[in-house]
Amino acid sequence: MTTRAKPLCPSGIDVRPLTKEEIKQLERALVKRIDRNFLVFWVLQSIRDVVKLSTQPTLRDYRDDFLRIARDGRQWLQQSEECPGQSLLRQSTELDQLTIMVSRFCDSVETVAKRLDTAIKPGHPRIPIVLEGFLDRMIGIAKKARVLPSTPSRAPRSQTAPRLPPAFFNFTIKALAIAREVIKSSPLPEDRKTAALASLRVQSNEALSKNLERLRGHISNYREGEHGLIEW
């Protein structure tokens, strides 16, 4: 029977606590010592954030919804204009006033959609914002443990030994795997599980490396600080 560690995370999203074995796997992958409570808290908090944020609408969702509302409103205006009985409607209803209000409303909604569009970077996002947040937390944990957030493409070459993935990269892969397992085995609604697991999907180790490198910045900028690694 697997023994589970006590929950060391704030209440909210109902994910199960990490098992003792999962905690040991994270510690082994990280290699260097780190306060266990700190490690468990932030890994679990990161998993909770994934579950919470994976079902939240994005700016693209809002923009698309607003454009859809404006489009539907203009279609109604066109249908009203082309209605054979429009003259009868004008006599018995305030059609002209309603038409003006709907047209102004559609204009306003489109204006909001355009403002959102300017906040959205062109093209497809390189990485889901939920996954980006999770990876950024793993970089923070590594910095606390004084482990350089190195990736395979940046690892030092050796002529006598095979090129092994650095500790940080192994730790991140292990944290992603454990996060998926925690989500799968937690008492969550199926739609939340599906959305959260989709948010943590990584195309390949090469893609993961590129995203980590973008988030961490230049590895040469990292220096020893009083409470871990810091960026200069």
DRENPA-3360 file (N, C-alpha, C; in nm, 2 decimals, always signed):
BEGIN
1 = MTTRAKPL = +0.08/-0.12/+0.00/+0.00/+0.00/+0.00/+0.09/+0.12/+0.00 ~ +0.06/+0.22/-0.09/+0.14/+0.34/-0.10/+0.10/+0.44/+0.01 ~ +0.20/+0.49/+0.08/+0.18/+0.59/+0.18/+0.19/+0.73/+0.12 ~ +0.09/+0.81/+0.15/+0.09/+0.94/+0.10/+0.13/+1.05/+0.20 ~ +0.20/+1.15/+0.15/+0.24/+1.25/+0.24/+0.12/+1.34/+0.28 ~ +0.13/+1.41/+0.39/+0.03/+1.50/+0.43/+0.02/+1.62/+0.34 ~ -0.11/+1.66/+0.31/-0.12/+1.78/+0.22/-0.05/+1.90/+0.28 ~ +0.04/+1.96/+0.19/+0.11/+2.08/+0.24/+0.08/+2.19/+0.14;
9 = CPSGIDVR = -0.04/+2.21/+0.10/-0.08/+2.31/+0.01/-0.21/+2.37/+0.05 ~ -0.24/+2.50/+0.01/-0.36/+2.56/+0.05/-0.49/+2.49/-0.01 ~ -0.60/+2.52/+0.06/-0.72/+2.46/+0.02/-0.77/+2.52/-0.11 ~ -0.86/+2.46/-0.18/-0.91/+2.51/-0.31/-0.94/+2.40/-0.40 ~ -0.87/+2.39/-0.51/-0.88/+2.28/-0.61/-0.85/+2.15/-0.54 ~ -0.94/+2.05/-0.55/-0.93/+1.92/-0.48/-0.84/+1.83/-0.55 ~ -0.71/+1.85/-0.55/-0.61/+1.75/-0.60/-0.55/+1.67/-0.48 ~ -0.52/+1.55/-0.51/-0.47/+1.46/-0.40/-0.33/+1.51/-0.37;
17 = PLTKEEIK = -0.28/+1.48/-0.25/-0.14/+1.51/-0.21/-0.04/+1.42/-0.28 ~ +0.08/+1.46/-0.28/+0.19/+1.38/-0.34/+0.21/+1.26/-0.25 ~ +0.25/+1.15/-0.31/+0.29/+1.03/-0.23/+0.43/+1.05/-0.19 ~ +0.48/+0.98/-0.09/+0.62/+0.98/-0.04/+0.71/+0.94/-0.16 ~ +0.67/+0.84/-0.24/+0.75/+0.80/-0.35/+0.76/+0.91/-0.45 ~ +0.66/+0.98/-0.48/+0.66/+1.09/-0.58/+0.75/+1.20/-0.53 ~ +0.75/+1.23/-0.40/+0.83/+1.33/-0.35/+0.98/+1.29/-0.36 ~ +1.01/+1.16/-0.33/+1.15/+1.12/-0.34/+1.19/+1.12/-0.49;
25 = QLERALVK = +1.11/+1.09/-0.58/+1.14/+1.10/-0.72/+1.18/+1.24/-0.76 ~ +1.10/+1.34/-0.72/+1.14/+1.47/-0.75/+1.27/+1.52/-0.68 ~ +1.29/+1.47/-0.56/+1.42/+1.51/-0.49/+1.54/+1.44/-0.56 ~ +1.52/+1.32/-0.60/+1.63/+1.25/-0.67/+1.66/+1.32/-0.81 ~ +1.56/+1.36/-0.88/+1.57/+1.42/-1.01/+1.64/+1.56/-1.00 ~ +1.61/+1.63/-0.89/+1.67/+1.76/-0.87/+1.81/+1.75/-0.83 ~ +1.85/+1.64/-0.77/+1.99/+1.61/-0.73/+2.03/+1.69/-0.60 ~ +2.02/+1.82/-0.60/+2.07/+1.90/-0.49/+1.95/+1.90/-0.38;
33 = RIDRNFLV = +1.99/+1.92/-0.26/+1.90/+1.92/-0.15/+1.81/+2.05/-0.15 ~ +1.69/+2.04/-0.12/+1.59/+2.15/-0.11/+1.49/+2.12/+0.00 ~ +1.45/+2.22/+0.07/+1.35/+2.20/+0.18/+1.23/+2.12/+0.12 ~ +1.20/+2.01/+0.18/+1.09/+1.93/+0.13/+0.95/+2.00/+0.13 ~ +0.92/+2.07/+0.24/+0.80/+2.14/+0.24/+0.78/+2.25/+0.13 ~ +0.89/+2.31/+0.10/+0.89/+2.41/-0.01/+0.87/+2.34/-0.14 ~ +0.94/+2.23/-0.16/+0.92/+2.15/-0.29/+0.78/+2.10/-0.30 ~ +0.72/+2.04/-0.20/+0.59/+1.98/-0.21/+0.48/+2.09/-0.23;
41 = FWVLQSIR = +0.50/+2.20/-0.15/+0.40/+2.31/-0.16/+0.39/+2.37/-0.30 ~ +0.51/+2.40/-0.36/+0.50/+2.47/-0.49/+0.47/+2.37/-0.61 ~ +0.51/+2.25/-0.60/+0.47/+2.15/-0.70/+0.32/+2.13/-0.70 ~ +0.26/+2.12/-0.58/+0.12/+2.10/-0.56/+0.04/+2.23/-0.60 ~ +0.10/+2.34/-0.56/+0.03/+2.47/-0.60/+0.03/+2.49/-0.75 ~ +0.14/+2.44/-0.82/+0.15/+2.45/-0.96/+0.04/+2.36/-1.03 ~ +0.02/+2.24/-0.97/-0.08/+2.15/-1.03/-0.22/+2.21/-1.01 ~ -0.24/+2.27/-0.89/-0.37/+2.33/-0.86/-0.40/+2.44/-0.96;
49 = DVVKLSTQ = -0.29/+2.52/-0.99/-0.31/+2.63/-1.08/-0.34/+2.58/-1.22 ~ -0.28/+2.47/-1.26/-0.31/+2.41/-1.39/-0.46/+2.37/-1.40 ~ -0.51/+2.31/-1.30/-0.65/+2.27/-1.30/-0.74/+2.39/-1.30 ~ -0.70/+2.49/-1.22/-0.79/+2.61/-1.21/-0.79/+2.69/-1.34 ~ -0.67/+2.71/-1.40/-0.66/+2.80/-1.51/-0.69/+2.74/-1.65 ~ -0.68/+2.60/-1.65/-0.70/+2.54/-1.78/-0.84/+2.55/-1.84 ~ -0.94/+2.58/-1.75/-1.08/+2.60/-1.79/-1.12/+2.74/-1.80 ~ -1.02/+2.84/-1.78/-1.06/+2.98/-1.79/-1.05/+3.02/-1.93;
57 = PTLRDYRD = -1.14/+3.11/-1.98/-1.13/+3.16/-2.11/-1.00/+3.24/-2.14 ~ -0.95/+3.23/-2.26/-0.83/+3.31/-2.30/-0.88/+3.44/-2.36 ~ -0.78/+3.53/-2.39/-0.82/+3.65/-2.46/-0.87/+3.62/-2.60 ~ -0.82/+3.52/-2.66/-0.87/+3.48/-2.79/-1.02/+3.43/-2.78 ~ -1.05/+3.36/-2.67/-1.19/+3.32/-2.65/-1.28/+3.44/-2.64 ~ -1.24/+3.53/-2.56/-1.32/+3.65/-2.54/-1.34/+3.73/-2.68 ~ -1.23/+3.75/-2.75/-1.23/+3.82/-2.87/-1.33/+3.75/-2.97 ~ -1.31/+3.61/-2.98/-1.39/+3.54/-3.08/-1.54/+3.54/-3.04;
65 = DFLRIARD = -1.57/+3.54/-2.91/-1.71/+3.55/-2.86/-1.77/+3.68/-2.89 ~ -1.69/+3.79/-2.87/-1.74/+3.92/-2.90/-1.77/+3.94/-3.05 ~ -1.68/+3.89/-3.13/-1.70/+3.90/-3.28/-1.82/+3.82/-3.32 ~ -1.84/+3.71/-3.26/-1.96/+3.63/-3.29/-2.09/+3.70/-3.25 ~ -2.09/+3.77/-3.14/-2.21/+3.84/-3.10/-2.24/+3.96/-3.20 ~ -2.13/+4.03/-3.24/-2.15/+4.14/-3.33/-2.20/+4.08/-3.47 ~ -2.14/+3.97/-3.51/-2.18/+3.91/-3.64/-2.33/+3.87/-3.63 ~ -2.37/+3.81/-3.52/-2.51/+3.76/-3.51/-2.60/+3.89/-3.51;
73 = GRQWLQQS = -2.56/+3.99/-3.44/-2.64/+4.11/-3.44/-2.66/+4.18/-3.57 ~ -2.55/+4.18/-3.65/-2.56/+4.24/-3.79/-2.64/+4.15/-3.88 ~ -2.64/+4.02/-3.86/-2.73/+3.93/-3.94/-2.87/+3.95/-3.91 ~ -2.90/+3.98/-3.78/-3.04/+4.01/-3.74/-3.09/+4.14/-3.81 ~ -2.99/+4.24/-3.81/-3.03/+4.37/-3.88/-3.06/+4.35/-4.03 ~ -2.98/+4.26/-4.09/-3.00/+4.24/-4.23/-3.13/+4.16/-4.26 ~ -3.16/+4.06/-4.17/-3.28/+3.99/-4.18/-3.40/+4.08/-4.16 ~ -3.39/+4.17/-4.07/-3.50/+4.26/-4.04/-3.52/+4.36/-4.16;
81 = EECPGQSL = -3.41/+4.40/-4.22/-3.42/+4.49/-4.33/-3.48/+4.42/-4.45 ~ -3.45/+4.29/-4.47/-3.50/+4.22/-4.58/-3.64/+4.15/-4.56 ~ -3.69/+4.17/-4.44/-3.82/+4.11/-4.41/-3.94/+4.17/-4.49 ~ -4.02/+4.09/-4.56/-4.12/+4.14/-4.65/-4.23/+4.22/-4.57 ~ -4.25/+4.19/-4.45/-4.35/+4.26/-4.37/-4.29/+4.37/-4.28 ~ -4.18/+4.43/-4.33/-4.11/+4.53/-4.25/-4.20/+4.66/-4.23 ~ -4.27/+4.69/-4.33/-4.36/+4.81/-4.32/-4.46/+4.79/-4.21 ~ -4.52/+4.67/-4.19/-4.61/+4.64/-4.09/-4.55/+4.65/-3.95;
89 = LRQSTELD = -4.42/+4.60/-3.94/-4.35/+4.60/-3.82/-4.32/+4.74/-3.77 ~ -4.29/+4.83/-3.87/-4.26/+4.97/-3.83/-4.39/+5.04/-3.77 ~ -4.51/+5.00/-3.82/-4.63/+5.06/-3.77/-4.67/+5.02/-3.63 ~ -4.63/+4.89/-3.60/-4.68/+4.84/-3.47/-4.57/+4.82/-3.37 ~ -4.44/+4.85/-3.40/-4.33/+4.84/-3.31/-4.23/+4.96/-3.33 ~ -4.14/+4.97/-3.23/-4.04/+5.07/-3.24/-3.91/+5.02/-3.31 ~ -3.94/+4.96/-3.43/-3.83/+4.90/-3.51/-3.71/+4.99/-3.54 ~ -3.74/+5.11/-3.58/-3.63/+5.20/-3.61/-3.54/+5.23/-3.50;
97 = QLTIMVSR = -3.60/+5.25/-3.38/-3.52/+5.28/-3.26/-3.44/+5.16/-3.22 ~ -3.50/+5.04/-3.23/-3.44/+4.91/-3.19/-3.32/+4.89/-3.29 ~ -3.34/+4.92/-3.42/-3.24/+4.89/-3.52/-3.11/+4.98/-3.49 ~ -3.14/+5.11/-3.45/-3.03/+5.20/-3.42/-2.95/+5.15/-3.30 ~ -3.02/+5.10/-3.19/-2.96/+5.05/-3.07/-2.88/+4.93/-3.10 ~ -2.93/+4.84/-3.18/-2.86/+4.71/-3.21/-2.73/+4.74/-3.29 ~ -2.74/+4.84/-3.38/-2.63/+4.87/-3.47/-2.52/+4.93/-3.38 ~ -2.56/+5.02/-3.29/-2.46/+5.08/-3.20/-2.39/+4.98/-3.10;
105 = FCDSVETV = -2.48/+4.89/-3.06/-2.43/+4.78/-2.97/-2.32/+4.70/-3.05 ~ -2.35/+4.66/-3.17/-2.26/+4.58/-3.25/-2.13/+4.66/-3.27 ~ -2.14/+4.79/-3.30/-2.02/+4.87/-3.31/-1.93/+4.87/-3.18 ~ -2.00/+4.88/-3.07/-1.93/+4.88/-2.94/-1.86/+4.75/-2.91 ~ -1.93/+4.64/-2.94/-1.87/+4.50/-2.92/-1.75/+4.48/-3.01 ~ -1.76/+4.52/-3.13/-1.65/+4.51/-3.23/-1.53/+4.59/-3.18 ~ -1.55/+4.71/-3.12/-1.45/+4.79/-3.07/-1.37/+4.72/-2.96 ~ -1.45/+4.66/-2.87/-1.38/+4.58/-2.76/-1.30/+4.47/-2.81;
113 = AKRLDTAI = -1.36/+4.40/-2.92/-1.29/+4.28/-2.98/-1.16/+4.33/-3.04 ~ -1.16/+4.45/-3.10/-1.04/+4.50/-3.16/-0.93/+4.53/-3.06 ~ -0.98/+4.58/-2.95/-0.88/+4.61/-2.84/-0.82/+4.49/-2.79 ~ -0.90/+4.38/-2.77/-0.84/+4.25/-2.73/-0.75/+4.20/-2.83 ~ -0.78/+4.22/-2.96/-0.69/+4.17/-3.07/-0.55/+4.23/-3.06 ~ -0.54/+4.35/-3.02/-0.41/+4.42/-3.02/-0.33/+4.36/-2.90 ~ -0.40/+4.30/-2.80/-0.32/+4.24/-2.69/-0.28/+4.10/-2.72 ~ -0.33/+4.04/-2.83/-0.29/+3.91/-2.86/-0.18/+3.91/-2.97;
121 = KPGHPRIP = -0.07/+3.84/-2.94/+0.04/+3.83/-3.03/+0.00/+3.76/-3.16 ~ +0.05/+3.80/-3.27/+0.01/+3.74/-3.40/+0.06/+3.59/-3.41 ~ -0.01/+3.51/-3.48/+0.02/+3.37/-3.50/-0.03/+3.29/-3.38 ~ +0.00/+3.16/-3.39/-0.04/+3.07/-3.28/+0.06/+3.08/-3.16 ~ +0.01/+3.07/-3.04/+0.09/+3.08/-2.93/+0.20/+2.97/-2.93 ~ +0.32/+3.00/-2.89/+0.42/+2.90/-2.89/+0.40/+2.80/-2.78 ~ +0.34/+2.84/-2.67/+0.32/+2.75/-2.56/+0.19/+2.79/-2.49 ~ +0.10/+2.70/-2.45/-0.01/+2.74/-2.37/+0.03/+2.82/-2.24;
129 = IVLEGFLD = -0.05/+2.92/-2.21/-0.01/+3.00/-2.09/-0.01/+2.92/-1.96 ~ -0.10/+2.82/-1.96/-0.10/+2.74/-1.84/+0.02/+2.65/-1.82 ~ +0.07/+2.60/-1.93/+0.19/+2.52/-1.93/+0.31/+2.61/-1.90 ~ +0.31/+2.73/-1.96/+0.42/+2.83/-1.93/+0.43/+2.86/-1.78 ~ +0.31/+2.88/-1.72/+0.31/+2.91/-1.58/+0.37/+2.79/-1.49 ~ +0.34/+2.67/-1.53/+0.39/+2.55/-1.46/+0.54/+2.54/-1.48 ~ +0.59/+2.56/-1.60/+0.74/+2.55/-1.63/+0.81/+2.66/-1.55 ~ +0.75/+2.78/-1.55/+0.81/+2.89/-1.48/+0.83/+2.86/-1.33;
137 = RMIGIAKK = +0.73/+2.79/-1.27/+0.74/+2.75/-1.13/+0.85/+2.65/-1.11 ~ +0.87/+2.56/-1.21/+0.98/+2.46/-1.20/+1.11/+2.53/-1.20 ~ +1.12/+2.63/-1.28/+1.25/+2.71/-1.29/+1.27/+2.77/-1.15 ~ +1.17/+2.83/-1.09/+1.18/+2.89/-0.96/+1.22/+2.79/-0.85 ~ +1.17/+2.67/-0.86/+1.21/+2.56/-0.76/+1.36/+2.53/-0.78 ~ +1.40/+2.52/-0.91/+1.55/+2.49/-0.94/+1.64/+2.60/-0.89 ~ +1.60/+2.72/-0.90/+1.68/+2.84/-0.86/+1.69/+2.83/-0.71 ~ +1.58/+2.80/-0.64/+1.59/+2.79/-0.49/+1.68/+2.68/-0.45;
145 = ARVLPSTP = +1.69/+2.57/-0.52/+1.78/+2.46/-0.49/+1.92/+2.48/-0.55 ~ +1.95/+2.60/-0.61/+2.08/+2.63/-0.67/+2.11/+2.53/-0.78 ~ +2.01/+2.49/-0.86/+2.03/+2.40/-0.97/+2.01/+2.49/-1.10 ~ +2.12/+2.50/-1.18/+2.10/+2.57/-1.30/+1.99/+2.52/-1.39 ~ +1.91/+2.60/-1.44/+1.80/+2.55/-1.53/+1.85/+2.52/-1.67 ~ +1.94/+2.43/-1.68/+2.00/+2.39/-1.80/+1.91/+2.29/-1.88 ~ +1.93/+2.29/-2.01/+1.85/+2.20/-2.10/+1.95/+2.12/-2.18 ~ +1.91/+2.01/-2.24/+2.01/+1.92/-2.32/+2.08/+2.00/-2.42;
153 = SRAPRSQT = +2.02/+2.09/-2.49/+2.09/+2.16/-2.60/+2.20/+2.25/-2.55 ~ +2.19/+2.29/-2.42/+2.28/+2.38/-2.36/+2.38/+2.31/-2.27 ~ +2.36/+2.18/-2.25/+2.45/+2.11/-2.15/+2.59/+2.10/-2.20 ~ +2.69/+2.10/-2.11/+2.83/+2.10/-2.16/+2.86/+1.97/-2.23 ~ +2.94/+1.97/-2.33/+2.98/+1.85/-2.41/+3.09/+1.78/-2.33 ~ +3.10/+1.65/-2.35/+3.21/+1.57/-2.29/+3.26/+1.47/-2.39 ~ +3.38/+1.46/-2.41/+3.44/+1.37/-2.50/+3.45/+1.23/-2.45 ~ +3.45/+1.21/-2.32/+3.47/+1.08/-2.26/+3.34/+1.01/-2.21;
161 = APRLPPAF = +3.23/+1.09/-2.19/+3.11/+1.04/-2.14/+2.99/+1.08/-2.23 ~ +2.89/+0.99/-2.23/+2.77/+1.03/-2.31/+2.71/+1.15/-2.26 ~ +2.64/+1.23/-2.35/+2.58/+1.35/-2.31/+2.44/+1.32/-2.25 ~ +2.44/+1.34/-2.12/+2.32/+1.31/-2.04/+2.24/+1.43/-2.02 ~ +2.10/+1.42/-2.01/+2.02/+1.54/-1.98/+2.06/+1.60/-1.84 ~ +2.07/+1.73/-1.83/+2.10/+1.79/-1.70/+1.99/+1.77/-1.60 ~ +2.03/+1.78/-1.47/+1.93/+1.75/-1.36/+1.80/+1.83/-1.37 ~ +1.81/+1.96/-1.41/+1.69/+2.04/-1.41/+1.60/+1.99/-1.52;
169 = FNFTIKAL = +1.65/+1.95/-1.63/+1.56/+1.90/-1.74/+1.49/+1.77/-1.69 ~ +1.57/+1.68/-1.63/+1.51/+1.55/-1.57/+1.40/+1.59/-1.47 ~ +1.43/+1.68/-1.38/+1.34/+1.72/-1.28/+1.21/+1.77/-1.34 ~ +1.22/+1.86/-1.45/+1.10/+1.91/-1.51/+1.01/+1.80/-1.58 ~ +1.08/+1.71/-1.64/+1.01/+1.60/-1.71/+0.94/+1.51/-1.60 ~ +1.01/+1.49/-1.49/+0.95/+1.41/-1.38/+0.83/+1.49/-1.32 ~ +0.85/+1.62/-1.30/+0.74/+1.70/-1.24/+0.62/+1.70/-1.33 ~ +0.64/+1.71/-1.46/+0.52/+1.70/-1.56/+0.45/+1.57/-1.55;
177 = AIAREVIK = +0.53/+1.46/-1.54/+0.47/+1.32/-1.53/+0.39/+1.31/-1.41 ~ +0.45/+1.35/-1.29/+0.38/+1.34/-1.17/+0.25/+1.43/-1.16 ~ +0.26/+1.55/-1.22/+0.15/+1.64/-1.23/+0.03/+1.57/-1.30 ~ +0.06/+1.51/-1.42/-0.04/+1.44/-1.49/-0.10/+1.32/-1.41 ~ -0.02/+1.25/-1.34/-0.07/+1.14/-1.26/-0.16/+1.19/-1.14 ~ -0.11/+1.30/-1.08/-0.19/+1.36/-0.97/-0.33/+1.40/-1.02 ~ -0.33/+1.46/-1.14/-0.46/+1.51/-1.20/-0.55/+1.39/-1.23 ~ -0.49/+1.29/-1.29/-0.57/+1.17/-1.33/-0.63/+1.10/-1.21;
185 = SSPLPEDR = -0.56/+1.10/-1.10/-0.60/+1.02/-0.98/-0.67/+1.11/-0.88 ~ -0.70/+1.23/-0.91/-0.77/+1.32/-0.81/-0.92/+1.32/-0.83 ~ -0.99/+1.35/-0.73/-1.14/+1.35/-0.74/-1.19/+1.48/-0.81 ~ -1.16/+1.49/-0.94/-1.20/+1.61/-1.01/-1.30/+1.57/-1.12 ~ -1.39/+1.67/-1.16/-1.48/+1.64/-1.27/-1.40/+1.60/-1.40 ~ -1.45/+1.52/-1.48/-1.38/+1.47/-1.60/-1.34/+1.58/-1.69 ~ -1.43/+1.68/-1.70/-1.40/+1.79/-1.80/-1.28/+1.87/-1.75 ~ -1.27/+1.89/-1.62/-1.15/+1.96/-1.56/-1.02/+1.87/-1.58;
193 = KTAALASL = -1.03/+1.74/-1.56/-0.92/+1.66/-1.59/-0.87/+1.67/-1.73 ~ -0.97/+1.66/-1.82/-0.93/+1.66/-1.96/-0.87/+1.79/-2.00 ~ -0.92/+1.90/-1.96/-0.86/+2.03/-1.99/-0.73/+2.05/-1.93 ~ -0.71/+2.01/-1.80/-0.58/+2.02/-1.73/-0.47/+1.94/-1.80 ~ -0.51/+1.81/-1.83/-0.41/+1.72/-1.90/-0.37/+1.78/-2.04 ~ -0.47/+1.83/-2.11/-0.44/+1.89/-2.24/-0.34/+2.01/-2.22 ~ -0.36/+2.09/-2.12/-0.27/+2.20/-2.09/-0.13/+2.16/-2.07 ~ -0.10/+2.04/-2.01/+0.03/+2.00/-1.98/+0.09/+1.91/-2.09;
201 = RVQSNEAL = +0.03/+1.91/-2.20/+0.08/+1.82/-2.31/+0.20/+1.89/-2.38 ~ +0.31/+1.82/-2.39/+0.43/+1.87/-2.45/+0.46/+1.79/-2.58 ~ +0.48/+1.86/-2.69/+0.50/+1.79/-2.82/+0.62/+1.70/-2.82 ~ +0.73/+1.75/-2.77/+0.86/+1.67/-2.77/+0.96/+1.73/-2.67 ~ +1.06/+1.65/-2.64/+1.17/+1.71/-2.55/+1.24/+1.83/-2.61 ~ +1.25/+1.83/-2.75/+1.31/+1.94/-2.81/+1.22/+2.07/-2.79 ~ +1.09/+2.05/-2.81/+1.00/+2.17/-2.79/+1.00/+2.21/-2.64 ~ +1.01/+2.12/-2.55/+1.02/+2.15/-2.41/+1.15/+2.23/-2.38;
209 = SKNLERLR = +1.26/+2.19/-2.44/+1.39/+2.26/-2.42/+1.38/+2.40/-2.47 ~ +1.32/+2.42/-2.59/+1.31/+2.56/-2.64/+1.23/+2.65/-2.55 ~ +1.12/+2.59/-2.50/+1.03/+2.67/-2.42/+1.10/+2.71/-2.28 ~ +1.17/+2.61/-2.23/+1.24/+2.64/-2.10/+1.35/+2.74/-2.12 ~ +1.42/+2.73/-2.23/+1.52/+2.83/-2.26/+1.47/+2.97/-2.28 ~ +1.35/+2.98/-2.34/+1.29/+3.11/-2.35/+1.25/+3.17/-2.22 ~ +1.19/+3.09/-2.13/+1.14/+3.13/-2.00/+1.26/+3.16/-1.90 ~ +1.36/+3.09/-1.91/+1.47/+3.10/-1.81/+1.57/+3.22/-1.84;
217 = GHISNYRE = +1.57/+3.26/-1.97/+1.67/+3.36/-2.01/+1.81/+3.30/-2.04 ~ +1.91/+3.38/-2.04/+2.05/+3.33/-2.07/+2.10/+3.27/-1.94 ~ +2.15/+3.15/-1.96/+2.20/+3.07/-1.84/+2.32/+3.14/-1.78 ~ +2.40/+3.22/-1.87/+2.52/+3.28/-1.82/+2.49/+3.40/-1.73 ~ +2.36/+3.44/-1.72/+2.32/+3.55/-1.63/+2.29/+3.50/-1.49 ~ +2.30/+3.37/-1.46/+2.26/+3.32/-1.33/+2.38/+3.33/-1.24 ~ +2.36/+3.38/-1.12/+2.46/+3.39/-1.02/+2.41/+3.34/-0.88 ~ +2.50/+3.31/-0.80/+2.47/+3.26/-0.66/+2.42/+3.38/-0.58;
225 = GEHGLIEW = +2.30/+3.36/-0.51/+2.25/+3.46/-0.42/+2.23/+3.40/-0.28 ~ +2.18/+3.49/-0.20/+2.17/+3.44/-0.06/+2.07/+3.33/-0.04 ~ +1.96/+3.33/-0.12/+1.86/+3.24/-0.11/+1.84/+3.15/-0.23 ~ +1.95/+3.14/-0.31/+1.94/+3.05/-0.43/+2.00/+3.13/-0.55 ~ +1.98/+3.08/-0.67/+2.03/+3.14/-0.79/+1.94/+3.27/-0.82 ~ +2.01/+3.37/-0.87/+1.94/+3.49/-0.92/+1.99/+3.52/-1.05 ~ +1.91/+3.60/-1.13/+1.95/+3.65/-1.26/+2.00/+3.79/-1.26 ~ +2.11/+3.81/-1.33/+2.17/+3.94/-1.34/+2.13/+4.00/-1.47;
% end
